[in-house]
């Protein structure tokens, strides 16, 4: 269980590092970026540090500002089931029921 926590903390730190790179690439001051996503500068610094206490809404806002809001759709996305797709594609056409015979 401890391994999972360490792995999770590492993932958040990597996410924070990528956020920092994006902010630097855009040459945007932290204060301005924090204002645009609706958080304080200390909260933005927590995001960059990978602090797990930052609300997911703050991350969502930052992805929106960075033009990456579609990345949220990848979180907990349903796995693609190729067999189910095949069944849908090759499903026989529906037929109408025959009329009642009296």
DOVOFI-898614 format. One line per field, with one value per residue: residue number from 1; residue in one letter; z, y, x of N, C-alpha, C in turn. Coordinates in steps of 0.1 Angstrom, whole numbers, padded with zeros to 4 digits. Example, Ala and Ser with C-alpha at 12.3 -4.5 7.8 and 13.67 -1.06 7.14 Angstrom:
BEGIN
n <- c(1|2)
res <- c(A|S)
nz <- c(0078|0071)
ny <- c(-0057|-0022)
nx <- c(0132|0128)
caz <- c(0078|0071)
cay <- c(-0045|-0011)
cax <- c(0123|0137)
cz <- c(0078|0079)
cy <- c(-0033|0000)
cx <- c(0132|0129)
This chain:
BEGIN
n <- c(1|2|3|4|5|6|7|8|9|10|11|12|13|14|15|16|17|18|19|20|21|22|23|24|25|26|27|28|29|30|31|32|33|34|35|36|37|38|39|40|41|42|43|44|45|46|47|48|49|50|51|52|53|54|55|56|57|58|59|60|61|62|63|64|65|66|67|68|69|70|71|72|73|74|75|76|77|78|79|80|81|82|83|84|85|86|87|88|89|90|91|92|93|94|95|96|97|98|99|100|101|102)
res <- c(X|X|X|X|X|X|X|X|X|X|X|X|X|X|X|X|X|X|X|X|X|X|X|X|X|X|X|X|X|X|X|X|X|X|X|X|X|X|X|X|X|X|X|X|X|X|X|X|X|X|X|X|X|X|X|X|X|X|X|X|X|X|X|X|X|X|X|X|X|X|X|X|X|X|X|X|X|X|X|X|X|X|X|X|X|X|X|X|X|X|X|X|X|X|X|X|X|X|X|X|X|X)
nz <- c(0000|0007|-0014|-0034|-0026|-0027|-0054|-0064|-0053|-0067|-0093|-0092|-0087|-0111|-0128|-0118|-0125|-0153|-0156|-0147|-0168|-0189|-0182|-0181|-0207|-0220|-0211|-0190|-0161|-0127|-0110|-0128|-0142|-0121|-0114|-0136|-0135|-0113|-0087|-0058|-0057|-0039|-0040|-0066|-0066|-0050|-0067|-0087|-0072|-0067|-0047|-0030|-0019|-0034|-0051|-0075|-0092|-0096|-0111|-0133|-0143|-0149|-0170|-0189|-0195|-0206|-0229|-0229|-0220|-0229|-0221|-0196|-0202|-0205|-0180|-0160|-0181|-0199|-0206|-0239|-0256|-0278|-0287|-0281|-0298|-0323|-0322|-0323|-0348|-0365|-0360|-0368|-0390|-0376|-0377|-0386|-0366|-0374|-0386|-0365|-0365|-0371)
ny <- c(-0012|0012|0016|0023|0049|0063|0061|0075|0101|0107|0108|0131|0150|0149|0158|0184|0194|0193|0212|0235|0237|0243|0268|0283|0280|0295|0319|0333|0351|0338|0350|0361|0338|0323|0340|0338|0312|0312|0309|0314|0326|0310|0286|0279|0274|0252|0234|0232|0220|0195|0190|0170|0181|0200|0212|0194|0209|0232|0221|0214|0239|0249|0232|0240|0266|0262|0250|0223|0208|0186|0165|0157|0140|0116|0106|0080|0069|0047|0015|0004|-0019|-0042|-0065|-0060|-0038|-0051|-0069|-0051|-0039|-0061|-0070|-0085|-0070|-0056|-0071|-0067|-0077|-0103|-0100|-0104|-0135|-0145)
nx <- c(0008|0020|0037|0020|0011|0035|0040|0018|0023|0046|0036|0020|0039|0053|0033|0030|0055|0053|0033|0046|0066|0049|0039|0063|0070|0051|0059|0047|0040|0038|0019|0000|-0009|-0020|-0040|-0056|-0065|-0080|-0069|-0048|-0013|0003|-0012|-0009|0018|0018|0005|0024|0044|0033|0015|-0009|-0032|-0044|-0073|-0092|-0106|-0090|-0069|-0084|-0092|-0067|-0059|-0079|-0072|-0047|-0055|-0059|-0081|-0094|-0078|-0088|-0108|-0095|-0090|-0099|-0112|-0134|-0123|-0114|-0134|-0128|-0141|-0168|-0172|-0169|-0191|-0212|-0209|-0212|-0237|-0268|-0293|-0322|-0354|-0388|-0416|-0437|-0471|-0501|-0517|-0549)
caz <- c(0000|0008|-0027|-0042|-0022|-0033|-0069|-0066|-0051|-0078|-0105|-0089|-0089|-0125|-0133|-0114|-0134|-0167|-0155|-0147|-0181|-0198|-0178|-0185|-0222|-0224|-0205|-0182|-0146|-0119|-0105|-0139|-0145|-0109|-0115|-0147|-0132|-0101|-0074|-0053|-0061|-0031|-0045|-0079|-0062|-0045|-0079|-0093|-0063|-0067|-0035|-0033|-0013|-0044|-0056|-0089|-0100|-0100|-0122|-0145|-0148|-0156|-0183|-0198|-0199|-0215|-0241|-0228|-0212|-0234|-0213|-0185|-0207|-0204|-0167|-0157|-0193|-0200|-0216|-0252|-0257|-0293|-0290|-0281|-0311|-0334|-0321|-0327|-0362|-0372|-0355|-0379|-0390|-0370|-0385|-0380|-0362|-0384|-0381|-0358|-0374|-0364)
cay <- c(0000|0024|0018|0030|0063|0069|0062|0086|0113|0109|0112|0144|0158|0149|0166|0197|0197|0196|0225|0245|0238|0250|0282|0289|0281|0307|0331|0340|0352|0329|0357|0362|0325|0320|0348|0333|0299|0315|0305|0322|0322|0299|0274|0275|0268|0238|0226|0229|0211|0182|0188|0163|0188|0210|0207|0190|0220|0240|0215|0215|0253|0251|0225|0248|0278|0257|0244|0208|0203|0173|0155|0153|0129|0104|0102|0070|0066|0033|0007|0001|-0033|-0044|-0075|-0054|-0031|-0061|-0074|-0040|-0037|-0073|-0073|-0085|-0060|-0059|-0074|-0064|-0089|-0106|-0096|-0115|-0144|-0148)
cax <- c(0000|0029|0042|0010|0012|0048|0038|0008|0030|0055|0028|0016|0051|0056|0023|0034|0067|0048|0026|0057|0072|0039|0038|0075|0070|0043|0065|0037|0043|0030|0007|-0010|-0015|-0028|-0053|-0064|-0072|-0088|-0063|-0037|0000|0007|-0019|-0003|0031|0015|0002|0037|0052|0027|0008|-0021|-0043|-0050|-0086|-0091|-0111|-0079|-0063|-0093|-0091|-0054|-0060|-0087|-0064|-0036|-0060|-0058|-0092|-0097|-0070|-0096|-0116|-0087|-0090|-0109|-0119|-0137|-0114|-0120|-0136|-0128|-0151|-0181|-0173|-0171|-0205|-0221|-0207|-0216|-0250|-0277|-0303|-0335|-0365|-0401|-0423|-0448|-0485|-0508|-0525|-0561)
cz <- c(0000|-0006|-0036|-0039|-0028|-0048|-0072|-0064|-0062|-0091|-0104|-0091|-0103|-0132|-0130|-0123|-0148|-0167|-0155|-0160|-0190|-0195|-0182|-0201|-0227|-0219|-0198|-0167|-0138|-0114|-0116|-0141|-0133|-0110|-0125|-0144|-0118|-0088|-0070|-0058|-0052|-0035|-0058|-0076|-0057|-0056|-0085|-0085|-0062|-0054|-0037|-0027|-0023|-0050|-0071|-0098|-0104|-0111|-0135|-0151|-0155|-0169|-0193|-0203|-0208|-0227|-0241|-0220|-0217|-0227|-0202|-0189|-0206|-0190|-0164|-0169|-0194|-0210|-0228|-0253|-0272|-0296|-0290|-0294|-0322|-0334|-0326|-0342|-0370|-0367|-0367|-0378|-0383|-0380|-0378|-0376|-0372|-0377|-0373|-0367|-0366|-0369)
cy <- c(0013|0026|0026|0045|0070|0071|0074|0099|0117|0114|0127|0154|0160|0159|0181|0202|0201|0209|0236|0248|0246|0265|0289|0290|0292|0320|0340|0340|0343|0337|0358|0349|0321|0327|0342|0320|0301|0310|0315|0317|0310|0286|0270|0269|0254|0229|0222|0219|0197|0179|0182|0170|0198|0204|0204|0201|0230|0234|0216|0229|0255|0244|0233|0259|0274|0250|0229|0202|0189|0162|0150|0141|0115|0098|0092|0067|0051|0026|0004|-0015|-0036|-0055|-0069|-0045|-0040|-0066|-0063|-0038|-0049|-0078|-0074|-0074|-0065|-0062|-0071|-0077|-0091|-0103|-0108|-0123|-0148|-0160)
cx <- c(0009|0035|0033|0010|0024|0046|0029|0015|0039|0048|0024|0028|0055|0045|0026|0045|0062|0040|0036|0063|0062|0039|0051|0076|0062|0048|0055|0040|0033|0017|-0004|-0017|-0024|-0041|-0062|-0071|-0080|-0082|-0052|-0023|0005|0000|-0013|0011|0029|0012|0016|0046|0045|0019|-0006|-0033|-0050|-0062|-0084|-0097|-0100|-0071|-0071|-0092|-0078|-0053|-0068|-0079|-0053|-0041|-0059|-0069|-0097|-0089|-0078|-0104|-0108|-0086|-0101|-0118|-0122|-0128|-0122|-0122|-0138|-0139|-0165|-0183|-0176|-0185|-0215|-0221|-0213|-0230|-0260|-0288|-0316|-0346|-0378|-0408|-0435|-0462|-0491|-0517|-0537|-0568)
